[in-house]
Amino acid sequence: MTDNPSRHNSLPPVVYRDTRVLVLGSLPGRVSLAAQAYYAHPRNHFWRVFGHLLGEPDLAERSYAQRLRVFKRCRIGLWDVVGQAQRQGSLDQNLRDITPNPLVEQLQQLPQLEVIAFNGQTAARIGQRQLARFAAERPAENPIALLSLPSTSPAHTMPPAEKTAAWQMLLPYLGVSHE
C-alpha cells in the first residue's frame, strides 16, 4: 500500500527561555504527527538515547508530558528544520517542496543556547545551511556548536548502542557525567 504525497507541517517548537541544548530533526514522521508528539514512533531510539544520556533509563516508558518535563529541567529543546514539506510516507528521502522553519528567528530568543544537535543527515544538511552564519556571528563569549549526529529513526540501521555512543558528544552540554 502506498500513500499519496501530501503536505505536512512540523510540530511547534518545544523550547524554553533558558534552553541550552536544541535538538533539530527534519520533519516528524506520520506516527509523530498523528500523536502531535516528537519521536512518538515506538521504534525510534530518541527517548532511549536521551534516557541513557540523562541517567533516566525509564525515560522512553514515561508519558510524553513527563518526558518534556525532564527536558525542561535539563534545558533541552526540540524542533525541526523543515516547517512544511510534501512527503509520501515518513522517510526524509521523500521530502519535496521544503519550506524551512524560521530557525534564526527562534534561536535569537534563546540567549543561553550552547549547542544545536542535528538528528540525522537531512536535518544537518538543511539546518547547517540556515545556521552556519548565525553560529559564526555569535559573540566569542557565547559560542554555539553545531553537531551533526546519526538519526535516531528506525530507518537508520546503525545499531542503537552506536547511536547512543555518537550522541554522547552532547554530555558536556547536558551537565551530566557518565564515569
Beta strands, then each sheet from edge to edge (+ up, - down):
strand 1: 6-9
strand 2: 21-25
strand 3: 76-80
strand 4: 82-87
strand 5: 96-100
strand 6: 115-119
strand 7: 145-149
sheet 1: 1+ 4- 5+
sheet 2: 3+ 2+ 6+ 7+
end
